[in-house]
Amino acid sequence: MGYELLKLGKINESITLFKLAANEFPKDANIFDSLGEAYFTGKQYNLALDSYKKAIHLGGTNGNAEKMIDKIGKEIGK
């Protein structure tokens, strides 16, 4: 559902949904990875970094979080 909202351009609603999911499942790395993506899409880079770091800490992101942290570094460096 969160990704469907992102596709529709409803970034804030997507963030809200992923935050609710993260509160409900605080040990799910995938949810924090998804929350990071929603923040990234909304250009909220610091919050995206926090979410991706949490996802890495929890494990199970298959390297996506690390790639996104690098991508954010390049965005911030522009």
All heavy atoms as a GROMACS GRO file, in nm:
protein
  605
    1MET      N    1   0.083  -0.119   0.000
    1MET     CA    2   0.000   0.000   0.000
    1MET      C    3   0.088   0.126   0.000
    1MET      O    4   0.058   0.221  -0.069
    1MET     CB    5  -0.093  -0.004   0.122
    1MET     CG    6  -0.179   0.118   0.135
    1MET     SD    7  -0.314   0.116   0.019
    1MET     CE    8  -0.450   0.126   0.127
    2GLY      N    9   0.195   0.123   0.080
    2GLY     CA   10   0.284   0.239   0.086
    2GLY      C   11   0.346   0.271  -0.048
    2GLY      O   12   0.357   0.387  -0.087
    3TYR      N   13   0.385   0.167  -0.122
    3TYR     CA   14   0.444   0.188  -0.254
    3TYR      C   15   0.340   0.235  -0.354
    3TYR      O   16   0.372   0.313  -0.445
    3TYR     CB   17   0.516   0.062  -0.304
    3TYR     CG   18   0.651   0.046  -0.241
    3TYR    CD1   19   0.673  -0.052  -0.145
    3TYR    CD2   20   0.756   0.130  -0.274
    3TYR    CE1   21   0.797  -0.067  -0.085
    3TYR    CE2   22   0.880   0.116  -0.214
    3TYR     CZ   23   0.900   0.017  -0.120
    3TYR     OH   24   1.022   0.005  -0.061
    4GLU      N   25   0.218   0.189  -0.341
    4GLU     CA   26   0.112   0.237  -0.429
    4GLU      C   27   0.091   0.388  -0.409
    4GLU      O   28   0.072   0.462  -0.505
    4GLU     CB   29  -0.019   0.161  -0.403
    4GLU     CG   30  -0.015   0.017  -0.447
    4GLU     CD   31   0.012   0.000  -0.596
    4GLU    OE1   32  -0.044   0.076  -0.677
    4GLU    OE2   33   0.092  -0.089  -0.630
    5LEU      N   34   0.095   0.431  -0.283
    5LEU     CA   35   0.082   0.574  -0.255
    5LEU      C   36   0.199   0.652  -0.316
    5LEU      O   37   0.179   0.760  -0.372
    5LEU     CB   38   0.074   0.598  -0.104
    5LEU     CG   39  -0.055   0.550  -0.037
    5LEU    CD1   40  -0.041   0.553   0.114
    5LEU    CD2   41  -0.173   0.638  -0.081
    6LEU      N   42   0.320   0.596  -0.308
    6LEU     CA   43   0.436   0.662  -0.370
    6LEU      C   44   0.416   0.676  -0.520
    6LEU      O   45   0.444   0.781  -0.578
    6LEU     CB   46   0.563   0.583  -0.343
    6LEU     CG   47   0.639   0.612  -0.215
    6LEU    CD1   48   0.765   0.527  -0.206
    6LEU    CD2   49   0.673   0.758  -0.200
    7LYS      N   50   0.368   0.570  -0.585
    7LYS     CA   51   0.345   0.574  -0.729
    7LYS      C   52   0.244   0.681  -0.767
    7LYS      O   53   0.252   0.738  -0.875
    7LYS     CB   54   0.296   0.438  -0.779
    7LYS     CG   55   0.402   0.331  -0.780
    7LYS     CD   56   0.344   0.199  -0.827
    7LYS     CE   57   0.440   0.085  -0.803
    7LYS     NZ   58   0.380  -0.044  -0.839
    8LEU      N   59   0.150   0.706  -0.678
    8LEU     CA   60   0.048   0.808  -0.704
    8LEU      C   61   0.095   0.948  -0.668
    8LEU      O   62   0.021   1.044  -0.681
    8LEU     CB   63  -0.080   0.775  -0.624
    8LEU     CG   64  -0.153   0.648  -0.666
    8LEU    CD1   65  -0.264   0.614  -0.566
    8LEU    CD2   66  -0.209   0.662  -0.807
    9GLY      N   67   0.218   0.959  -0.619
    9GLY     CA   68   0.272   1.089  -0.581
    9GLY      C   69   0.228   1.136  -0.444
    9GLY      O   70   0.248   1.252  -0.408
   10LYS      N   71   0.170   1.047  -0.366
   10LYS     CA   72   0.123   1.082  -0.232
   10LYS      C   73   0.232   1.045  -0.131
   10LYS      O   74   0.219   0.950  -0.055
   10LYS     CB   75  -0.008   1.011  -0.203
   10LYS     CG   76  -0.120   1.055  -0.296
   10LYS     CD   77  -0.250   0.990  -0.263
   10LYS     CE   78  -0.356   1.044  -0.358
   10LYS     NZ   79  -0.489   1.027  -0.306
   11ILE      N   80   0.337   1.125  -0.134
   11ILE     CA   81   0.456   1.094  -0.054
   11ILE      C   82   0.428   1.102   0.095
   11ILE      O   83   0.465   1.011   0.170
   11ILE     CB   84   0.571   1.189  -0.094
   11ILE    CG1   85   0.608   1.165  -0.241
   11ILE    CG2   86   0.693   1.169  -0.004
   11ILE    CD1   87   0.697   1.272  -0.300
   12ASN      N   88   0.364   1.207   0.140
   12ASN     CA   89   0.337   1.221   0.283
   12ASN      C   90   0.250   1.108   0.337
   12ASN      O   91   0.273   1.058   0.447
   12ASN     CB   92   0.274   1.357   0.314
   12ASN     CG   93   0.372   1.470   0.294
   12ASN    OD1   94   0.493   1.454   0.309
   12ASN    ND2   95   0.320   1.587   0.260
   13GLU      N   96   0.151   1.067   0.258
   13GLU     CA   97   0.065   0.958   0.300
   13GLU      C   98   0.144   0.827   0.306
   13GLU      O   99   0.124   0.746   0.397
   13GLU     CB  100  -0.055   0.943   0.204
   13GLU     CG  101  -0.153   1.058   0.210
   13GLU     CD  102  -0.118   1.175   0.120
   13GLU    OE1  103  -0.002   1.184   0.071
   13GLU    OE2  104  -0.206   1.260   0.099
   14SER      N  105   0.234   0.809   0.210
   14SER     CA  106   0.319   0.690   0.209
   14SER      C  107   0.408   0.688   0.332
   14SER      O  108   0.421   0.584   0.398
   14SER     CB  109   0.405   0.690   0.082
   14SER     OG  110   0.496   0.585   0.083
   15ILE      N  111   0.469   0.801   0.365
   15ILE     CA  112   0.554   0.810   0.483
   15ILE      C  113   0.473   0.777   0.608
   15ILE      O  114   0.519   0.700   0.693
   15ILE     CB  115   0.618   0.950   0.494
   15ILE    CG1  116   0.724   0.968   0.384
   15ILE    CG2  117   0.679   0.972   0.632
   15ILE    CD1  118   0.777   1.110   0.369
   16THR      N  119   0.355   0.832   0.618
   16THR     CA  120   0.270   0.805   0.734
   16THR      C  121   0.241   0.656   0.747
   16THR      O  122   0.250   0.599   0.856
   16THR     CB  123   0.137   0.884   0.724
   16THR    OG1  124   0.168   1.024   0.722
   16THR    CG2  125   0.044   0.853   0.840
   17LEU      N  126   0.209   0.591   0.637
   17LEU     CA  127   0.178   0.448   0.640
   17LEU      C  128   0.300   0.366   0.681
   17LEU      O  129   0.290   0.277   0.766
   17LEU     CB  130   0.127   0.403   0.503
   17LEU     CG  131   0.074   0.261   0.499
   17LEU    CD1  132  -0.051   0.248   0.586
   17LEU    CD2  133   0.043   0.223   0.357
   18PHE      N  134   0.416   0.398   0.622
   18PHE     CA  135   0.537   0.325   0.658
   18PHE      C  136   0.577   0.350   0.803
   18PHE      O  137   0.627   0.260   0.871
   18PHE     CB  138   0.653   0.359   0.564
   18PHE     CG  139   0.642   0.296   0.428
   18PHE    CD1  140   0.656   0.372   0.313
   18PHE    CD2  141   0.619   0.160   0.413
   18PHE    CE1  142   0.647   0.314   0.186
   18PHE    CE2  143   0.610   0.101   0.288
   18PHE     CZ  144   0.624   0.179   0.174
   19LYS      N  145   0.555   0.471   0.853
   19LYS     CA  146   0.586   0.499   0.994
   19LYS      C  147   0.495   0.417   1.086
   19LYS      O  148   0.541   0.365   1.188
   19LYS     CB  149   0.570   0.649   1.023
   19LYS     CG  150   0.688   0.731   0.973
   19LYS     CD  151   0.666   0.880   0.980
   19LYS     CE  152   0.640   0.934   1.116
   19LYS     NZ  153   0.628   1.081   1.118
   20LEU      N  154   0.368   0.407   1.051
   20LEU     CA  155   0.276   0.324   1.130
   20LEU      C  156   0.322   0.179   1.130
   20LEU      O  157   0.322   0.112   1.234
   20LEU     CB  158   0.134   0.335   1.075
   20LEU     CG  159   0.061   0.466   1.100
   20LEU    CD1  160  -0.069   0.471   1.019
   20LEU    CD2  161   0.032   0.484   1.248
   21ALA      N  162   0.363   0.130   1.014
   21ALA     CA  163   0.411  -0.008   1.003
   21ALA      C  164   0.538  -0.027   1.086
   21ALA      O  165   0.554  -0.129   1.153
   21ALA     CB  166   0.437  -0.044   0.857
   22ALA      N  167   0.628   0.072   1.084
   22ALA     CA  168   0.752   0.063   1.161
   22ALA      C  169   0.723   0.062   1.311
   22ALA      O  170   0.791  -0.009   1.386
   22ALA     CB  171   0.844   0.179   1.126
   23ASN      N  172   0.624   0.137   1.353
   23ASN     CA  173   0.585   0.134   1.495
   23ASN      C  174   0.526  -0.001   1.533
   23ASN      O  175   0.547  -0.050   1.644
   23ASN     CB  176   0.485   0.246   1.526
   23ASN     CG  177   0.549   0.381   1.534
   23ASN    OD1  178   0.667   0.394   1.566
   23ASN    ND2  179   0.474   0.485   1.503
   24GLU      N  180   0.453  -0.060   1.442
   24GLU     CA  181   0.388  -0.188   1.467
   24GLU      C  182   0.488  -0.304   1.461
   24GLU      O  183   0.476  -0.402   1.534
   24GLU     CB  184   0.278  -0.208   1.363
   24GLU     CG  185   0.175  -0.311   1.397
   24GLU     CD  186   0.092  -0.278   1.520
   24GLU    OE1  187   0.066  -0.160   1.548
   24GLU    OE2  188   0.052  -0.374   1.589
   25PHE      N  189   0.588  -0.292   1.373
   25PHE     CA  190   0.688  -0.397   1.353
   25PHE      C  191   0.828  -0.337   1.361
   25PHE      O  192   0.898  -0.326   1.259
   25PHE     CB  193   0.666  -0.466   1.218
   25PHE     CG  194   0.528  -0.522   1.201
   25PHE    CD1  195   0.432  -0.453   1.128
   25PHE    CD2  196   0.494  -0.643   1.259
   25PHE    CE1  197   0.304  -0.504   1.113
   25PHE    CE2  198   0.366  -0.696   1.244
   25PHE     CZ  199   0.270  -0.625   1.172
   26PRO      N  200   0.872  -0.298   1.480
   26PRO     CA  201   0.998  -0.224   1.495
   26PRO      C  202   1.125  -0.304   1.468
   26PRO      O  203   1.233  -0.247   1.466
   26PRO     CB  204   0.993  -0.179   1.641
   26PRO     CG  205   0.906  -0.279   1.710
   26PRO     CD  206   0.803  -0.320   1.607
   27LYS      N  207   1.112  -0.432   1.442
   27LYS     CA  208   1.231  -0.514   1.414
   27LYS      C  209   1.235  -0.562   1.270
   27LYS      O  210   1.314  -0.649   1.235
   27LYS     CB  211   1.236  -0.634   1.510
   27LYS     CG  212   1.256  -0.590   1.654
   27LYS     CD  213   1.268  -0.708   1.746
   27LYS     CE  214   1.287  -0.656   1.890
   27LYS     NZ  215   1.302  -0.765   1.985
   28ASP      N  216   1.152  -0.503   1.184
   28ASP     CA  217   1.144  -0.543   1.044
   28ASP      C  218   1.230  -0.449   0.958
   28ASP      O  219   1.192  -0.334   0.933
   28ASP     CB  220   0.998  -0.540   0.997
   28ASP     CG  221   0.980  -0.599   0.859
   28ASP    OD1  222   1.066  -0.576   0.771
   28ASP    OD2  223   0.878  -0.668   0.839
   29ALA      N  224   1.345  -0.499   0.915
   29ALA     CA  225   1.438  -0.418   0.836
   29ALA      C  226   1.375  -0.369   0.706
   29ALA      O  227   1.399  -0.256   0.664
   29ALA     CB  228   1.564  -0.499   0.805
   30ASN      N  229   1.292  -0.452   0.645
   30ASN     CA  230   1.231  -0.416   0.518
   30ASN      C  231   1.141  -0.292   0.531
   30ASN      O  232   1.138  -0.208   0.441
   30ASN     CB  233   1.153  -0.535   0.461
   30ASN     CG  234   1.104  -0.508   0.321
   30ASN    OD1  235   1.179  -0.465   0.235
   30ASN    ND2  236   0.976  -0.533   0.300
   31ILE      N  237   1.070  -0.283   0.640
   31ILE     CA  238   0.984  -0.166   0.660
   31ILE      C  239   1.067  -0.039   0.672
   31ILE      O  240   1.033   0.064   0.613
   31ILE     CB  241   0.893  -0.185   0.783
   31ILE    CG1  242   0.789  -0.294   0.754
   31ILE    CG2  243   0.823  -0.054   0.820
   31ILE    CD1  244   0.705  -0.334   0.873
   32PHE      N  245   1.178  -0.045   0.744
   32PHE     CA  246   1.263   0.073   0.757
   32PHE      C  247   1.329   0.108   0.624
   32PHE      O  248   1.348   0.225   0.592
   32PHE     CB  249   1.365   0.055   0.869
   32PHE     CG  250   1.305   0.072   1.004
   32PHE    CD1  251   1.260  -0.038   1.076
   32PHE    CD2  252   1.288   0.197   1.060
   32PHE    CE1  253   1.200  -0.023   1.200
   32PHE    CE2  254   1.229   0.214   1.184
   32PHE     CZ  255   1.186   0.104   1.255
   33ASP      N  256   1.361   0.006   0.545
   33ASP     CA  257   1.414   0.029   0.411
   33ASP      C  258   1.310   0.101   0.325
   33ASP      O  259   1.340   0.197   0.255
   33ASP     CB  260   1.455  -0.104   0.349
   33ASP     CG  261   1.527  -0.088   0.218
   33ASP    OD1  262   1.643  -0.042   0.220
   33ASP    OD2  263   1.469  -0.122   0.114
   34SER      N  264   1.186   0.057   0.335
   34SER     CA  265   1.077   0.119   0.259
   34SER      C  266   1.050   0.262   0.307
   34SER      O  267   1.028   0.352   0.225
   34SER     CB  268   0.949   0.036   0.274
   34SER     OG  269   0.968  -0.093   0.220
   35LEU      N  270   1.054   0.281   0.437
   35LEU     CA  271   1.037   0.416   0.492
   35LEU      C  272   1.149   0.507   0.440
   35LEU      O  273   1.124   0.621   0.403
   35LEU     CB  274   1.036   0.411   0.645
   35LEU     CG  275   1.024   0.544   0.719
   35LEU    CD1  276   0.898   0.620   0.679
   35LEU    CD2  277   1.026   0.519   0.870
   36GLY      N  278   1.271   0.454   0.436
   36GLY     CA  279   1.382   0.531   0.381
   36GLY      C  280   1.356   0.573   0.237
   36GLY      O  281   1.384   0.686   0.198
   37GLU      N  282   1.301   0.482   0.160
   37GLU     CA  283   1.270   0.514   0.020
   37GLU      C  284   1.165   0.623   0.010
   37GLU      O  285   1.176   0.714  -0.074
   37GLU     CB  286   1.224   0.389  -0.055
   37GLU     CG  287   1.208   0.414  -0.202
   37GLU     CD  288   1.190   0.287  -0.283
   37GLU    OE1  289   1.218   0.178  -0.233
   37GLU    OE2  290   1.147   0.301  -0.398
   38ALA      N  291   1.065   0.617   0.094
   38ALA     CA  292   0.962   0.722   0.093
   38ALA      C  293   1.022   0.857   0.132
   38ALA      O  294   0.994   0.959   0.067
   38ALA     CB  295   0.847   0.684   0.188
   39TYR      N  296   1.104   0.858   0.235
   39TYR     CA  297   1.172   0.982   0.273
   39TYR      C  298   1.261   1.033   0.159
   39TYR      O  299   1.264   1.153   0.130
   39TYR     CB  300   1.256   0.963   0.398
   39TYR     CG  301   1.181   0.964   0.529
   39TYR    CD1  302   1.206   0.867   0.626
   39TYR    CD2  303   1.088   1.063   0.558
   39TYR    CE1  304   1.140   0.868   0.747
   39TYR    CE2  305   1.020   1.064   0.679
   39TYR     CZ  306   1.047   0.967   0.774
   39TYR     OH  307   0.981   0.970   0.894
   40PHE      N  308   1.335   0.942   0.096
   40PHE     CA  309   1.422   0.981  -0.014
   40PHE      C  310   1.341   1.044  -0.126
   40PHE      O  311   1.379   1.147  -0.182
   40PHE     CB  312   1.501   0.860  -0.065
   40PHE     CG  313   1.593   0.894  -0.179
   40PHE    CD1  314   1.717   0.949  -0.154
   40PHE    CD2  315   1.555   0.871  -0.310
   40PHE    CE1  316   1.802   0.982  -0.259
   40PHE    CE2  317   1.639   0.903  -0.415
   40PHE     CZ  318   1.762   0.959  -0.390
   41THR      N  319   1.230   0.980  -0.160
   41THR     CA  320   1.144   1.033  -0.267
   41THR      C  321   1.096   1.174  -0.233
   41THR      O  322   1.086   1.259  -0.321
   41THR     CB  323   1.025   0.939  -0.290
   41THR    OG1  324   1.076   0.809  -0.323
   41THR    CG2  325   0.935   0.988  -0.401
   42GLY      N  326   1.070   1.198  -0.104
   42GLY     CA  327   1.027   1.330  -0.060
   42GLY      C  328   1.143   1.425  -0.032
   42GLY      O  329   1.122   1.534   0.021
   43LYS      N  330   1.264   1.385  -0.070
   43LYS     CA  331   1.385   1.466  -0.053
   43LYS      C  332   1.412   1.502   0.094
   43LYS      O  333   1.472   1.604   0.124
   43LYS     CB  334   1.382   1.590  -0.140
   43LYS     CG  335   1.376   1.555  -0.288
   43LYS     CD  336   1.377   1.675  -0.376
   43LYS     CE  337   1.366   1.627  -0.521
   43LYS     NZ  338   1.372   1.734  -0.615
   44GLN      N  339   1.369   1.414   0.183
   44GLN     CA  340   1.397   1.430   0.326
   44GLN      C  341   1.516   1.339   0.357
   44GLN      O  342   1.504   1.235   0.419
   44GLN     CB  343   1.274   1.392   0.408
   44GLN     CG  344   1.155   1.482   0.380
   44GLN     CD  345   1.034   1.444   0.462
   44GLN    OE1  346   1.044   1.419   0.582
   44GLN    NE2  347   0.919   1.437   0.396
   45TYR      N  348   1.632   1.384   0.310
   45TYR     CA  349   1.750   1.298   0.308
   45TYR      C  350   1.800   1.256   0.446
   45TYR      O  351   1.842   1.143   0.464
   45TYR     CB  352   1.862   1.364   0.228
   45TYR     CG  353   1.822   1.389   0.083
   45TYR    CD1  354   1.834   1.515   0.027
   45TYR    CD2  355   1.772   1.287   0.004
   45TYR    CE1  356   1.798   1.538  -0.105
   45TYR    CE2  357   1.734   1.309  -0.127
   45TYR     CZ  358   1.748   1.435  -0.182
   45TYR     OH  359   1.710   1.457  -0.312
   46ASN      N  360   1.796   1.346   0.543
   46ASN     CA  361   1.843   1.308   0.677
   46ASN      C  362   1.756   1.199   0.738
   46ASN      O  363   1.806   1.106   0.800
   46ASN     CB  364   1.851   1.430   0.769
   46ASN     CG  365   1.965   1.523   0.731
   46ASN    OD1  366   2.066   1.479   0.677
   46ASN    ND2  367   1.949   1.650   0.760
   47LEU      N  368   1.624   1.211   0.719
   47LEU     CA  369   1.534   1.108   0.771
   47LEU      C  370   1.552   0.977   0.694
   47LEU      O  371   1.545   0.869   0.752
   47LEU     CB  372   1.389   1.156   0.765
   47LEU     CG  373   1.355   1.272   0.859
   47LEU    CD1  374   1.216   1.325   0.831
   47LEU    CD2  375   1.369   1.229   1.004
   48ALA      N  376   1.578   0.988   0.565
   48ALA     CA  377   1.604   0.869   0.484
   48ALA      C  378   1.729   0.798   0.535
   48ALA      O  379   1.729   0.675   0.551
   48ALA     CB  380   1.619   0.906   0.337
   49LEU      N  381   1.834   0.874   0.562
   49LEU     CA  382   1.957   0.815   0.615
   49LEU      C  383   1.931   0.742   0.746
   49LEU      O  384   1.978   0.630   0.765
   49LEU     CB  385   2.063   0.923   0.639
   49LEU     CG  386   2.138   0.973   0.517
   49LEU    CD1  387   2.226   1.092   0.553
   49LEU    CD2  388   2.222   0.862   0.456
   50ASP      N  389   1.856   0.805   0.835
   50ASP     CA  390   1.824   0.741   0.963
   50ASP      C  391   1.750   0.609   0.942
   50ASP      O  392   1.780   0.508   1.007
   50ASP     CB  393   1.738   0.833   1.051
   50ASP     CG  394   1.814   0.954   1.103
   50ASP    OD1  395   1.939   0.953   1.100
   50ASP    OD2  396   1.746   1.049   1.147
   51SER      N  397   1.655   0.608   0.850
   51SER     CA  398   1.578   0.486   0.824
   51SER      C  399   1.665   0.378   0.763
   51SER      O  400   1.655   0.261   0.802
   51SER     CB  401   1.460   0.517   0.731
   51SER     OG  402   1.367   0.600   0.797
   52TYR      N  403   1.748   0.415   0.668
   52TYR     CA  404   1.836   0.316   0.607
   52TYR      C  405   1.937   0.260   0.707
   52TYR      O  406   1.966   0.140   0.707
   52TYR     CB  407   1.908   0.374   0.485
   52TYR     CG  408   1.818   0.388   0.365
   52TYR    CD1  409   1.805   0.509   0.300
   52TYR    CD2  410   1.747   0.279   0.315
   52TYR    CE1  411   1.722   0.522   0.188
   52TYR    CE2  412   1.664   0.291   0.205
   52TYR     CZ  413   1.653   0.414   0.142
   52TYR     OH  414   1.571   0.424   0.032
   53LYS      N  415   1.990   0.344   0.794
   53LYS     CA  416   2.084   0.297   0.896
   53LYS      C  417   2.014   0.200   0.992
   53LYS      O  418   2.071   0.099   1.032
   53LYS     CB  419   2.144   0.415   0.972
   53LYS     CG  420   2.245   0.492   0.888
   53LYS     CD  421   2.298   0.613   0.962
   53LYS     CE  422   2.393   0.693   0.875
   53LYS     NZ  423   2.440   0.815   0.942
   54LYS      N  424   1.888   0.230   1.026
   54LYS     CA  425   1.812   0.140   1.112
   54LYS      C  426   1.790   0.006   1.041
   54LYS      O  427   1.801  -0.100   1.102
   54LYS     CB  428   1.679   0.206   1.150
   54LYS     CG  429   1.586   0.121   1.233
   54LYS     CD  430   1.629   0.115   1.376
   54LYS     CE  431   1.522   0.044   1.458
   54LYS     NZ  432   1.555   0.038   1.596
   55ALA      N  433   1.759   0.012   0.911
   55ALA     CA  434   1.739  -0.110   0.834
   55ALA      C  435   1.866  -0.196   0.834
   55ALA      O  436   1.859  -0.317   0.851
   55ALA     CB  437   1.697  -0.076   0.691
   56ILE      N  438   1.981  -0.131   0.816
   56ILE     CA  439   2.107  -0.204   0.817
   56ILE      C  440   2.130  -0.267   0.953
   56ILE      O  441   2.171  -0.384   0.963
   56ILE     CB  442   2.224  -0.111   0.779
   56ILE    CG1  443   2.214  -0.072   0.631
   56ILE    CG2  444   2.359  -0.178   0.808
   56ILE    CD1  445   2.306   0.041   0.591
   57HIS      N  446   2.104  -0.191   1.057
   57HIS     CA  447   2.121  -0.242   1.194
   57HIS      C  448   2.035  -0.367   1.217
   57HIS      O  449   2.078  -0.462   1.281
   57HIS     CB  450   2.086  -0.133   1.295
   57HIS     CG  451   2.088  -0.179   1.437
   57HIS    ND1  452   2.204  -0.203   1.505
   57HIS    CD2  453   1.986  -0.207   1.523
   57HIS    CE1  454   2.175  -0.245   1.628
   57HIS    NE2  455   2.043  -0.248   1.640
   58LEU      N  456   1.915  -0.365   1.162
   58LEU     CA  457   1.824  -0.479   1.179
   58LEU      C  458   1.858  -0.594   1.084
   58LEU      O  459   1.818  -0.708   1.109
   58LEU     CB  460   1.680  -0.434   1.158
   58LEU     CG  461   1.625  -0.337   1.261
   58LEU    CD1  462   1.490  -0.281   1.217
   58LEU    CD2  463   1.613  -0.404   1.397
   59GLY      N  464   1.929  -0.566   0.976
   59GLY     CA  465   1.969  -0.668   0.880
   59GLY      C  466   1.862  -0.698   0.778
   59GLY      O  467   1.747  -0.657   0.790
   60GLY      N  468   1.901  -0.767   0.672
   60GLY     CA  469   1.805  -0.816   0.574
   60GLY      C  470   1.764  -0.722   0.464
   60GLY      O  471   1.657  -0.737   0.408
   61THR      N  472   1.848  -0.624   0.430
   61THR     CA  473   1.810  -0.531   0.322
   61THR      C  474   1.872  -0.569   0.188
   61THR      O  475   1.854  -0.498   0.090
   61THR     CB  476   1.849  -0.386   0.356
   61THR    OG1  477   1.990  -0.376   0.362
   61THR    CG2  478   1.786  -0.341   0.486
   62ASN      N  479   1.948  -0.677   0.183
   62ASN     CA  480   2.013  -0.725   0.060
   62ASN      C  481   2.098  -0.618  -0.007
   62ASN      O  482   2.108  -0.612  -0.128
   62ASN     CB  483   1.909  -0.779  -0.039
   62ASN     CG  484   1.839  -0.902   0.013
   62ASN    OD1  485   1.901  -0.984   0.080
   62ASN    ND2  486   1.712  -0.914  -0.016
   63GLY      N  487   2.157  -0.530   0.072
   63GLY     CA  488   2.247  -0.429   0.019
   63GLY      C  489   2.180  -0.304  -0.032
   63GLY      O  490   2.247  -0.208  -0.067
   64ASN      N  491   2.047  -0.301  -0.037
   64ASN     CA  492   1.978  -0.183  -0.088
   64ASN      C  493   2.003  -0.061   0.000
   64ASN      O  494   2.029   0.048  -0.052
   64ASN     CB  495   1.828  -0.207  -0.100
   64ASN     CG  496   1.757  -0.086  -0.159
   64ASN    OD1  497   1.784  -0.049  -0.273
   64ASN    ND2  498   1.671  -0.023  -0.080
   65ALA      N  499   1.997  -0.077   0.130
   65ALA     CA  500   2.014   0.037   0.220
   65ALA      C  501   2.153   0.098   0.203
   65ALA      O  502   2.166   0.221   0.199
   65ALA     CB  503   1.990  -0.005   0.364
   66GLU      N  504   2.253   0.014   0.189
   66GLU     CA  505   2.389   0.065   0.169
   66GLU      C  506   2.400   0.144   0.039
   66GLU      O  507   2.463   0.251   0.036
   66GLU     CB  508   2.490  -0.052   0.168
   66GLU     CG  509   2.506  -0.121   0.302
   66GLU     CD  510   2.403  -0.230   0.331
   66GLU    OE1  511   2.306  -0.245   0.254
   66GLU    OE2  512   2.420  -0.301   0.431
   67LYS      N  513   2.339   0.093  -0.067
   67LYS     CA  514   2.340   0.163  -0.196
   67LYS      C  515   2.269   0.298  -0.185
   67LYS      O  516   2.315   0.398  -0.241
   67LYS     CB  517   2.272   0.077  -0.304
   67LYS     CG  518   2.350  -0.044  -0.344
   67LYS     CD  519   2.271  -0.127  -0.444
   67LYS     CE  520   2.335  -0.263  -0.464
   67LYS     NZ  521   2.252  -0.351  -0.546
   68MET      N  522   2.158   0.299  -0.112
   68MET     CA  523   2.083   0.423  -0.099
   68MET      C  524   2.157   0.526  -0.014
   68MET      O  525   2.151   0.646  -0.043
   68MET     CB  526   1.944   0.395  -0.042
   68MET     CG  527   1.852   0.323  -0.138
   68MET     SD  528   1.832   0.406  -0.299
   68MET     CE  529   1.748   0.556  -0.248
   69ILE      N  530   2.230   0.480   0.085
   69ILE     CA  531   2.310   0.573   0.166
   69ILE      C  532   2.415   0.639   0.076
   69ILE      O  533   2.436   0.761   0.084
   69ILE     CB  534   2.372   0.501   0.287
   69ILE    CG1  535   2.263   0.472   0.391
   69ILE    CG2  536   2.486   0.584   0.348
   69ILE    CD1  537   2.306   0.386   0.507
   70ASP      N  538   2.478   0.562  -0.012
   70ASP     CA  539   2.574   0.620  -0.107
   70ASP      C  540   2.505   0.720  -0.199
   70ASP      O  541   2.558   0.828  -0.227
   70ASP     CB  542   2.640   0.510  -0.189
   70ASP     CG  543   2.738   0.426  -0.110
   70ASP    OD1  544   2.785   0.471  -0.002
   70ASP    OD2  545   2.769   0.313  -0.155
   71LYS      N  546   2.387   0.684  -0.247
   71LYS     CA  547   2.312   0.772  -0.338
   71LYS      C  548   2.275   0.903  -0.267
   71LYS      O  549   2.283   1.010  -0.327
   71LYS     CB  550   2.187   0.698  -0.387
   71LYS     CG  551   2.113   0.768  -0.496
   71LYS     CD  552   2.002   0.680  -0.550
   71LYS     CE  553   1.930   0.745  -0.665
   71LYS     NZ  554   1.827   0.657  -0.722
   72ILE      N  555   2.235   0.894  -0.142
   72ILE     CA  556   2.200   1.014  -0.067
   72ILE      C  557   2.324   1.103  -0.051
   72ILE      O  558   2.316   1.225  -0.064
   72ILE     CB  559   2.140   0.978   0.071
   72ILE    CG1  560   2.002   0.915   0.051
   72ILE    CG2  561   2.130   1.102   0.161
   72ILE    CD1  562   1.945   0.849   0.175
   73GLY      N  563   2.439   1.041  -0.024
   73GLY     CA  564   2.562   1.117  -0.012
   73GLY      C  565   2.591   1.197  -0.137
   73GLY      O  566   2.633   1.312  -0.132
   74LYS      N  567   2.564   1.138  -0.253
   74LYS     CA  568   2.584   1.208  -0.381
   74LYS      C  569   2.482   1.320  -0.398
   74LYS      O  570   2.515   1.426  -0.450
   74LYS     CB  571   2.576   1.109  -0.496
   74LYS     CG  572   2.693   1.012  -0.497
   74LYS     CD  573   2.678   0.906  -0.604
   74LYS     CE  574   2.793   0.806  -0.592
   74LYS     NZ  575   2.774   0.690  -0.678
   75GLU      N  576   2.358   1.297  -0.357
   75GLU     CA  577   2.254   1.400  -0.367
   75GLU      C  578   2.287   1.521  -0.278
   75GLU      O  579   2.273   1.634  -0.320
   75GLU     CB  580   2.117   1.344  -0.326
   75GLU     CG  581   2.048   1.264  -0.431
   75GLU     CD  582   2.007   1.345  -0.552
   75GLU    OE1  583   1.959   1.459  -0.538
   75GLU    OE2  584   2.026   1.293  -0.663
   76ILE      N  585   2.329   1.491  -0.158
   76ILE     CA  586   2.360   1.599  -0.063
   76ILE      C  587   2.484   1.676  -0.110
   76ILE      O  588   2.492   1.797  -0.091
   76ILE     CB  589   2.381   1.541   0.080
   76ILE    CG1  590   2.248   1.488   0.133
   76ILE    CG2  591   2.436   1.647   0.174
   76ILE    CD1  592   2.259   1.414   0.264
   77GLY      N  593   2.577   1.606  -0.174
   77GLY     CA  594   2.701   1.667  -0.220
   77GLY      C  595   2.687   1.756  -0.343
   77GLY      O  596   2.782   1.821  -0.382
   78LYS      N  597   2.571   1.759  -0.404
   78LYS     CA  598   2.552   1.842  -0.527
   78LYS      C  599   2.562   1.988  -0.499
   78LYS      O  600   2.526   2.040  -0.402
   78LYS     CB  601   2.416   1.812  -0.590
   78LYS     CG  602   2.410   1.678  -0.658
   78LYS     CD  603   2.277   1.661  -0.725
   78LYS     CE  604   2.271   1.530  -0.800
   78LYS     NZ  605   2.142   1.509  -0.863
   0.00000   0.00000   0.00000
